């Protein structure tokens, strides 16, 4: 909500919605540049046909002689209109579309980076468009159309056939994005129209008959070749005889190899059994080295015997043979000798055994023969499996051989019939050409032109009008945006709209560069609105509220407190715990109650206020929000004493204002 009173307000309106203006201006210029540089150009190809009176527009018999070139039109009937209807009829357009699709399918990919990028972008766009058509068709919004039907509709829109009143010349014009393609399509269009017209007027059923027969023969040949190829792929050969010969040769080789392997397997198995039997009779180990020595018991007894003999010799030196000591020693010696003779003289101390080399050799040969036997068994199973498969394949080839022979015979008959039909078709076409020269009354007096000059878009004109059009669109956006904008920008029409006095409009010191005289004047205006005559008697409680938090209630309260204190008044900001909730005589109490619509405590604070002032943040609060807040205050307290517009900003830059004041 802004009050327009002068050109400065209009200029301010521009700076308020400058971003929207720049966006609209930029988009308009970009669209113009995109159309000028990116939109595919359109080229036109033209041709002219002269309509002479002929069989289709005369009731007199057809004369084979020369006709007059110009023929006066009959006022009751214009035959060129019939020609235009035939020229732009669906049969002709569908044929042109079909031929164009075939030609485009055989086109090589474009050369060059830019053309390749455009080709792929166009391909992706067509795929997305095809997906959208499929979705809309599934939803029942559109009908399914073939590419030929869609192209025919597009060609019909791009083709124009006209003629002047009383003129026998039919003027043709076709517009396309490529001049060479436009020329080719125009040539194809005229040729198809002439052929169709000649076909209808000449009653060329014979050519159509032979063409159908040739197509049928082609289909028959293709079907026979497909079945023949399928049969050959099934038997995996180029012919039945060659495949049978190859299978038979392979079978003979496999059977020979299998017989050799079976014989080798039997011999290996018998040798393995014989080696196994022989290995059982051989010892596993043999003694390679043995060490013998005196037994420890015998050696000890011998030592004791020698000791006894020594004692006996020493005793004989003293005693006689019959002395008891000598007799006792003799008995001991005899007993010891007997015991020595009873003991083993020598014993085996160690023995080293080694594996039997003959047995190891036999076992090694057994292992090798076992491995070879396993290989032979595997070879035998593989050969058996392959022989089974080859026999099954040969049976399959033998079963398919009669069908292959029949297909080859049918293919030969079909090719021979096709040659006969082609010969007859050529003769019918010769007759058609002769007939066409007699009945066709259309002369092409101007061939399809090649015009490399584009008819659209007019890039230079678009570039020239881009900036003016951007300015017009930007100004229109500013106008529309100002109509729907309900933000409060200043104090204009506040009292008329809300029915509440406007106390003051406070400048935004953050965006404006700091406090100045205008800012202090706004505060003194609030000071002048206060009923200071009742401060000395009863005191004054002022409640400052806002619909939303952070709209500047605390800022205004603090600046107002500073101002009142400078005027020598006793000022208290908010009610602290233990303090009286109302202003005392000679005192001004400022109560902050921000966030009226979301803070219940605000109503309690405002209930003790003598004056209720609503703080509105400029460029942030809207008319419905302020009306709602005023309605809530009037419902709760039956009054609202004033409105303060906070953070008001004059959007026009100072240097622009100085330039306007010159």
C-alpha atoms as one frame of an Amber mdcrd trajectory, in Angstrom:
protein
   0.000   0.000   0.000   1.654   3.148  -1.253   0.164   6.547  -1.995   1.071
   7.870  -5.476   1.065  11.670  -5.494   3.978  12.696  -7.713   6.657  11.501
 -10.065   8.893  10.770  -7.088   6.336   8.246  -5.847   6.306   6.637  -9.273
  10.091   6.499  -9.194   9.923   5.041  -5.702   7.471   2.443  -6.991  10.058
   1.479  -9.597  12.784   1.025  -6.977  10.435  -0.972  -4.714   9.778  -3.507
  -7.461  13.121  -3.094  -9.181  13.988  -6.785  -8.872  10.706  -7.836 -10.475
  11.299  -5.266 -13.206  14.820  -6.557 -13.862  13.619 -10.174 -13.886  10.830
  -9.374 -16.357  13.170  -7.227 -18.464  15.876  -9.925 -18.470  13.447 -12.721
 -19.300  11.906 -10.724 -22.132  15.314  -9.891 -23.604  16.488 -13.483 -23.173
  13.361 -14.794 -24.873  13.834 -12.366 -27.737  17.515 -13.333 -28.051  16.642
 -17.025 -27.792  14.034 -16.690 -30.531  16.450 -14.677 -32.661  19.424 -17.019
 -32.264  18.034 -20.408 -31.202  14.646 -20.679 -32.904  15.060 -22.703 -36.108
  14.601 -20.464 -39.131  11.802 -21.060 -41.598  12.333 -21.079 -45.351   9.746
 -21.032 -48.115   9.694 -22.867 -51.430   7.237 -21.792 -54.118   5.865 -23.344
 -57.285   3.167 -22.514 -59.852   0.848 -24.828 -61.771  -1.175 -23.891 -64.853
  -4.640 -25.486 -64.981  -5.848 -26.142 -68.531  -9.337 -27.467 -69.319  -9.358
 -31.237 -69.452 -11.417 -34.342 -68.811 -12.088 -33.586 -65.162 -13.707 -30.144
 -65.738 -15.262 -30.455 -69.175 -18.368 -32.333 -70.212 -17.302 -32.565 -73.860
 -15.388 -35.655 -75.036 -11.639 -35.575 -74.561  -9.776 -34.474 -77.626  -6.361
 -36.043 -78.146  -5.207 -32.978 -80.059  -3.642 -29.830 -78.660  -5.670 -27.819
 -76.172  -5.649 -24.088 -75.833  -3.308 -22.787 -73.160  -5.642 -20.224 -71.562
  -9.312 -20.868 -70.915 -11.826 -18.352 -69.657 -13.322 -19.206 -66.288 -17.022
 -19.869 -65.958 -18.695 -17.539 -63.462 -20.888 -20.275 -62.016 -18.038 -22.687
 -61.231 -14.297 -22.407 -60.481 -12.558 -25.709 -61.381  -9.255 -24.623 -59.781
 -10.910 -24.948 -56.360 -11.381 -28.661 -57.099  -7.717 -28.923 -58.038  -6.712
 -27.217 -54.773  -8.856 -29.652 -52.797  -7.202 -32.591 -54.544  -3.765 -31.042
 -54.041  -4.297 -30.560 -50.299  -6.252 -33.783 -49.770  -5.276 -36.407 -47.248
  -4.207 -39.077 -49.787  -1.562 -36.753 -51.269  -0.397 -35.455 -47.860  -0.116
 -38.979 -46.415   2.021 -40.117 -49.332   4.294 -37.075 -48.993   4.629 -37.709
 -45.237   5.421 -41.376 -45.831   8.101 -40.564 -48.399   9.608 -37.897 -46.123
   9.825 -40.317 -43.183  11.573 -42.887 -45.379  14.010 -40.267 -46.647  14.796
 -38.989 -43.143  15.330 -42.537 -41.862  18.026 -43.041 -44.525  19.749 -39.721
 -43.823  23.318 -39.963 -42.425  24.013 -38.348 -39.030  24.811 -34.625 -39.219
  28.417 -33.472 -39.424  29.848 -30.821 -37.108  29.676 -30.271 -33.364  26.829
 -27.739 -33.354  24.671 -29.758 -35.748  25.329 -32.929 -33.763  24.334 -31.209
 -30.517  21.155 -29.852 -32.105  20.366 -33.282 -33.517  20.701 -34.988 -30.117
  18.761 -32.220 -28.328  15.971 -32.555 -30.866  16.025 -36.317 -30.441  15.706
 -36.012 -26.644  12.893 -33.454 -27.008  11.008 -35.772 -29.366  11.418 -38.645
 -26.886  10.037 -36.497 -24.052   7.162 -35.339 -26.258   6.402 -38.943 -27.203
   6.314 -39.882 -23.504   3.885 -37.018 -22.818   1.681 -38.179 -25.696   1.681
 -41.698 -24.247   0.697 -40.394 -20.808  -2.094 -38.201 -22.155  -3.325 -41.084
 -24.287  -3.408 -43.404 -21.261  -5.348 -40.736 -19.352  -7.865 -40.498 -22.193
  -7.042 -36.866 -22.993  -5.742 -37.452 -26.533  -5.988 -40.085 -29.224  -3.068
 -42.204 -30.316  -1.595 -41.107 -33.665   1.120 -42.598 -35.784   4.209 -40.539
 -36.737   2.917 -40.432 -40.307  -0.410 -38.888 -39.241   1.316 -36.290 -37.042
   3.726 -35.358 -39.839   0.839 -35.141 -42.315  -0.984 -32.679 -40.057   2.210
 -30.600 -39.739   2.763 -30.614 -43.510  -0.826 -29.555 -44.072  -0.315 -26.505
 -41.828   2.880 -25.515 -43.664   1.434 -25.853 -47.199  -0.659 -23.137 -48.874
  -2.303 -23.329 -52.311  -3.975 -20.169 -53.690  -5.037 -18.606 -56.952  -6.194
 -15.169 -57.926  -9.769 -14.446 -59.065 -10.136 -15.341 -62.725  -6.600 -16.799
 -62.865  -5.696 -20.244 -64.187  -2.406 -20.307 -62.272  -2.337 -22.096 -58.922
   0.358 -20.704 -56.623   1.926 -23.105 -54.122   3.950 -22.153 -51.046   5.582
 -24.451 -48.491   7.477 -23.276 -45.369  10.063 -25.465 -43.599  13.167 -25.081
 -41.403  15.584 -26.042 -44.198  15.445 -24.466 -47.676  16.772 -27.586 -49.407
  14.275 -29.835 -47.590  11.476 -27.378 -48.369  12.378 -27.551 -52.084  12.494
 -31.379 -52.049   9.148 -31.634 -50.233   7.566 -29.227 -52.723   8.901 -31.277
 -55.643   7.670 -34.494 -54.034   4.275 -32.923 -53.332   3.768 -31.835 -56.938
   4.962 -35.197 -58.261   2.667 -37.172 -55.940  -0.261 -34.916 -56.857   0.376
 -35.405 -60.561   0.729 -39.173 -60.148  -2.433 -39.450 -58.061  -4.390 -37.309
 -60.483  -3.147 -39.251 -63.455  -3.913 -42.525 -61.685  -7.489 -41.470 -61.005
  -8.164 -39.997 -64.438  -6.326 -42.689 -66.365  -7.956 -45.624 -64.570  -4.573
 -47.335 -64.229  -5.788 -50.498 -62.566  -3.358 -52.666 -64.510  -0.306 -50.956
 -63.004  -1.807 -51.262 -59.541  -2.596 -54.932 -60.207   0.950 -55.784 -61.294
   2.461 -53.734 -58.466   0.322 -55.697 -56.018   1.399 -58.961 -57.601   5.055
 -57.928 -57.368   4.569 -57.047 -53.707   2.843 -60.382 -53.112   5.696 -62.191
 -54.867   8.214 -60.258 -52.763   6.356 -61.215 -49.607   6.179 -64.845 -50.733
   9.903 -64.875 -51.517  10.720 -63.239 -48.220   8.513 -65.690 -46.345  10.091
 -68.685 -48.127  13.581 -67.307 -47.493  12.742 -66.752 -43.843  11.500 -70.333
 -43.448  14.504 -71.628 -45.393  16.910 -69.621 -43.216  15.132 -70.816 -40.090
  15.463 -74.457 -41.198  19.138 -73.978 -42.062  19.781 -72.258 -38.710  18.025
 -75.133 -37.012  20.267 -77.737 -38.641  23.311 -75.372 -38.441  24.421 -75.777
 -42.019  24.307 -74.196 -45.473  22.497 -77.184 -47.012  21.143 -80.566 -45.964
  23.644 -82.643 -47.985  26.634 -80.657 -46.730  25.412 -80.941 -43.145  24.825
 -84.723 -43.427  28.266 -85.221 -44.945  29.938 -83.200 -42.173  28.017 -85.061
 -39.446  28.820 -88.477 -40.968  32.529 -87.658 -41.223  32.628 -86.489 -37.640
  30.750 -89.583 -36.437  33.214 -91.896 -38.140  36.157 -90.068 -36.580  34.587
 -90.226 -33.123  33.767 -93.907 -33.367  37.350 -94.703 -34.435  38.749 -92.729
 -31.544  36.295 -94.319 -29.131  37.367 -97.835 -30.230  41.033 -96.934 -29.693
  40.279 -95.472 -26.287  38.260 -98.546 -25.226  41.139-100.850 -26.223  43.652
 -98.710 -24.349  41.319 -98.601 -21.346  41.058-102.419 -21.172  44.861-102.817
 -21.456  45.474-100.199 -18.789  42.936-101.757 -16.448  44.496-105.265 -16.779
  48.026-103.929 -16.216  46.747-102.060 -13.143  45.222-105.233 -11.670  48.425
-107.257 -12.262  50.622-104.573 -10.657  48.268-104.415  -7.695  48.519-108.175
  -7.114  52.307-108.140  -7.367  52.603-105.214  -4.992  50.797-107.160  -2.260
  53.529-109.868  -2.197  56.460-107.484  -1.791  57.633-106.199   1.625  57.054
-102.543   2.274  60.596-101.965   3.740  64.101-103.593   3.590  67.106-103.457
   6.049  69.841-101.275   4.672  72.291-101.247   7.700  72.610-103.115  11.136
  74.960-102.487  14.176  75.878-105.345  16.718  77.685-105.130  20.172  78.181
-106.774  23.609  75.124-107.019  25.754  75.204-104.844  28.919  74.251-107.784
  31.227  76.919-110.062  29.781  79.507-107.306  30.034  78.620-106.682  33.712
  78.792-110.378  34.540  82.142-110.654  32.779  83.487-107.800  34.839  82.245
-109.443  38.054  83.829-112.756  36.983  87.155-111.021  36.340  86.934-109.345
  39.766  86.287-112.736  41.448  89.271-114.268  39.657  91.408-111.372  40.771
  90.283-111.869  44.391  91.024-115.632  44.120  94.551-114.902  42.849  95.148
-112.533  45.718  93.744-115.073  48.226  95.983-117.854  46.885  98.898-115.729
  47.821  97.851-116.029  51.395  95.730-119.155  51.665  95.854-122.609  50.227
  93.446-124.182  47.788  91.544-125.856  50.553  91.063-122.743  52.570  87.376
-121.837  53.056  87.859-118.414  51.482  89.426-119.879  48.338  86.779-122.629
  48.171  84.059-119.978  48.456  85.668-117.937  45.703  85.926-121.022  43.485
  82.263-121.718  43.910  81.393-118.136  43.159  83.577-118.173  40.046  81.966
-121.420  38.826  78.483-120.033  39.374  79.393-116.748  37.627  80.882-118.585
  34.616  77.731-120.585  34.297  75.653-117.411  34.403  77.916-115.715  31.820
  77.514-118.628  29.464  73.766-118.417  29.855  73.667-114.703  28.769  73.685
-113.498  25.101  77.187-112.614  24.047  76.166-109.958  21.432  73.009-107.841
  20.852  71.723-105.531  17.977  72.151-101.897  18.860  70.570-100.126  15.772
  68.955-100.893  12.426  68.128 -98.584   9.401  65.262 -99.537   7.099  64.417
 -98.063   3.666  61.307 -98.376   1.484  61.326-101.107  -1.031  62.286 -99.478
  -4.339  60.557-102.133  -6.368  57.308-101.603  -4.458  57.556 -97.780  -4.850
  58.098 -98.164  -8.563  55.088-100.465  -8.851  52.909 -98.013  -6.849  54.044
 -95.089  -9.030  53.151 -97.036 -12.136  49.799 -97.876 -10.548  49.072 -94.158
  -9.910  49.996 -93.195 -13.462  47.851 -95.969 -14.876  44.945 -94.933 -12.588
  45.154 -91.325 -13.848  45.364 -92.473 -17.423  42.421 -94.817 -16.841  40.364
 -91.898 -15.468  41.276 -89.833 -18.518  40.263 -92.637 -20.819  36.944 -93.019
 -19.008  36.306 -89.273 -19.349  37.230 -89.321 -23.028  34.945 -92.266 -23.533
  31.969 -90.533 -21.848  32.590 -87.315 -23.790  32.834 -89.174 -27.076  29.685
 -91.129 -26.252  27.805 -87.901 -25.481  29.026 -86.208 -28.668  28.199 -89.263
 -30.747  24.673 -89.245 -29.291  24.256 -85.544 -30.096  25.607 -85.949 -33.606
  23.294 -88.882 -34.266  20.341 -86.803 -33.031  21.444 -83.897 -35.254  21.768
 -86.194 -38.238  18.288 -87.556 -37.637  17.012 -83.972 -37.440  18.731 -83.091
 -40.730  17.308 -86.190 -42.377  13.846 -85.206 -41.156  14.264 -81.604 -42.402
  15.701 -82.523 -45.796  12.317 -82.962 -47.574  11.049 -79.613 -46.177  14.237
 -77.839 -47.291  13.912 -79.286 -50.789  10.281 -78.121 -50.924  11.217 -74.601
 -49.762  14.014 -74.357 -52.323  11.614 -75.393 -55.071   8.944 -72.890 -53.871
  11.568 -70.130 -53.719  12.698 -70.811 -57.276   9.075 -70.763 -58.525   8.349
 -67.474 -56.666  11.451 -65.765 -58.088  10.534 -66.865 -61.579   6.961 -65.522
 -61.122   8.314 -62.223 -59.802  10.432 -61.745 -62.906   7.356 -62.310 -65.080
   5.313 -59.796 -63.046   8.115 -57.216 -63.264   8.181 -57.575 -67.046   4.415
 -57.051 -67.222   4.627 -54.085 -64.800   7.212 -52.368 -66.984   4.935 -52.700
 -69.985   1.996 -51.324 -67.980   4.088 -48.317 -66.880   4.991 -47.570 -70.482
   1.287 -47.568 -71.320   0.691 -45.308 -68.288   3.280 -42.771 -69.468   1.695
 -42.687 -72.897  -1.751 -42.264 -71.382  -0.529 -39.512 -69.029   0.609 -37.332
 -71.910  -2.914 -37.532 -73.331  -5.097 -36.869 -70.264  -3.044 -34.677 -67.935
  -4.060 -31.018 -68.152  -1.669 -29.680 -65.423   1.502 -27.887 -66.488   4.164
 -26.850 -64.021   5.187 -23.416 -65.194   7.494 -22.753 -62.220   9.566 -25.444
 -60.553   9.975 -25.624 -56.777  12.284 -22.750 -55.870  15.275 -22.852 -53.582
  15.087 -19.740 -51.373  17.877 -19.496 -48.763  16.405 -16.268 -47.309  14.468
 -17.007 -44.139  10.843 -15.951 -43.798  10.901 -16.258 -39.990  12.059 -15.390
 -37.432  13.100 -11.846 -38.270  16.211 -11.906 -36.111  17.280  -8.296 -36.708
  13.803  -6.994 -35.924  13.667  -9.105 -32.767  17.076  -7.825 -31.664  15.992
  -4.237 -32.286  12.761  -4.652 -30.336  14.241  -6.734 -27.488  15.108  -3.802
 -25.209  11.878  -1.783 -25.815   9.793  -4.895 -25.327  11.711  -5.697 -22.117
  11.016  -2.176 -20.818   7.316  -2.444 -21.635   7.005  -5.848 -19.981   8.974
  -4.663 -16.937   6.722  -1.618 -16.492   3.656  -3.800 -16.908   4.994  -6.156
 -14.227   5.565  -3.185 -11.904   1.995  -2.018 -12.477   0.508  -5.460 -11.853
   2.756  -6.033  -8.862   1.718  -2.710  -7.330  -1.939  -3.671  -7.737  -1.573
  -6.920  -5.833   0.998  -5.684  -3.304  -0.606  -5.288   0.140   2.512  -4.371
   2.076   2.536  -1.113   4.020   5.374   1.073   2.750   4.542   4.437   4.354
   1.837   6.227   6.318  -0.213   7.367   3.350  -3.929   6.434   3.605  -3.396
   4.646   6.936  -6.028   6.699   8.749  -8.523   6.372   5.858  -7.962   2.613
   5.549  -7.767   1.518   9.218  -9.579   4.350  11.029  -6.686   4.779  13.497
  -4.569   7.930  13.873  -1.053   7.731  12.490   1.318   8.834  15.234   4.540
   8.801  13.302   6.581   7.218  10.531  10.063   6.285  11.726  12.903   6.118
   9.260  14.974   2.943   8.943  18.334   4.012  10.354  20.049   0.741   9.434
  19.470   1.015   5.703  19.396   4.802   5.688  22.866   5.348   7.120  22.198
   6.293  10.771  20.190   8.733  12.869  19.499  12.142  11.409  17.101  15.030
  11.866  14.316  13.207  10.065  14.623  10.305  12.491  14.567  12.564  15.568
  11.653  14.518  14.130   9.675  11.263  13.920  10.400  10.579  17.611   9.381
  14.133  18.583   6.140  13.587  16.683   5.415  10.621  18.965   6.355  12.796
  21.954   3.893  15.414  20.755   1.089  12.837  20.510   1.403  11.872  24.211
  -1.049  13.518  26.680   1.661  14.904  28.934  -0.797  17.032  30.929  -1.988
  13.981  32.837   1.496  12.729  33.704   1.867  14.960  36.746  -1.571  14.043
  38.156  -2.083  10.342  37.368   0.947   9.188  35.459   0.851   7.706  31.960
   1.136   4.046  30.879   1.810   3.547  27.148   1.524   0.022  25.674   3.540
  -0.647  22.534   2.448  -3.772  20.656   2.844  -5.407  17.260   1.200  -8.249
  15.382   4.476 -10.166  14.996   7.700 -10.237  17.003  10.739  -8.251  15.865
   8.817  -5.374  14.322  10.720  -2.767  16.380   8.713  -2.483  19.615  11.805
  -2.615  21.846  13.693  -0.218  19.569  10.941   2.424  19.687  10.450   1.960
  23.431  14.138   2.532  24.156  14.421   5.551  21.851  11.240   7.018  23.331
  12.525   6.466  26.866  15.735   8.300  26.006  13.741  11.179  24.520  11.403
  11.473  27.534  14.272  11.353  29.962  15.946  14.127  28.006  12.765  16.167
  28.537  13.090  15.745  32.303  10.411  13.094  32.778  10.656  10.017  34.956
  10.431   7.007  32.626  10.197   3.343  33.492  10.505   0.630  30.794   8.373
  -2.453  31.455   7.322  -3.705  34.893  10.000  -5.458  36.920   9.192  -7.935
  39.675   8.075  -6.163  42.855   7.358  -2.855  41.089   3.844  -1.377  40.680
   2.179  -2.356  37.405   0.815   1.157  36.771   2.527   4.488  36.311   2.808
   6.670  39.378   2.010  10.402  39.288   4.771  12.206  37.448   5.976   8.974
  35.785   5.692   7.529  32.277   5.572   3.721  32.031   6.412   2.158  28.648
   5.119  -1.406  28.317   6.406  -3.706  25.536   3.896  -6.303  24.254   5.328
  -7.564  20.946   3.869 -10.538  19.102   0.212  -9.862  19.825  -1.082 -12.737
  17.699   1.228 -15.344  19.265   1.859 -14.090  22.833  -0.906 -14.279  25.471
   1.184 -12.287  27.949   0.801  -9.288  25.656  -2.918  -8.958  26.532  -2.127
  -8.944  30.261   0.422  -6.181  29.788  -1.841  -4.094  27.559  -4.786  -4.370
  29.953  -3.022  -1.938  32.306  -2.072   0.568  29.587  -3.715   3.976  29.213
  -2.683   4.265  25.576  -2.307   1.369  23.120  -0.113   1.960  20.083   0.376
  -0.620  17.291   3.863  -0.755  15.767   3.878  -1.803  12.088   7.066  -2.714
  10.245   7.161  -1.113   6.810   7.753  -3.378   3.781   7.040  -6.454   5.953
   3.539  -6.107   7.420   0.563  -6.426   5.082  -2.879  -4.841   5.186  -4.735
  -8.062   6.217  -2.280  -8.670   9.068  -2.663  -5.094  10.380  -6.453  -5.240
  10.049  -6.467  -8.510  11.969  -4.279  -7.059  14.736  -6.473  -3.933  15.003
  -9.570  -6.110  15.115  -8.090  -8.175  17.950  -7.147  -5.022  19.917 -10.583
  -3.472  19.408 -12.247  -6.694  20.508 -10.062  -6.969  23.625  -9.759  -3.294
  24.701 -12.375  -1.436  22.577  -9.756   1.016  21.414  -6.489   1.552  19.565
  -4.974   4.971  20.097  -2.472   5.079  17.269  -0.248   3.404  14.703   3.524
   3.846  14.312   5.140   2.884  11.004   8.642   1.619  11.781  11.635   1.123
   9.485  10.143   3.249   6.761  12.583   3.523   3.863  12.563   5.848   0.887
  13.839   3.437  -1.760  14.998   6.033  -4.269  18.807   6.477  -3.967  19.981
   9.915  -2.817  21.976  10.589  -5.974  18.820  10.043  -8.057  16.916  12.496
  -5.868  19.703  15.054  -6.221  19.603  14.588  -9.990  15.825  15.187 -10.010
  16.172  18.365  -7.938  18.523  20.015 -10.417
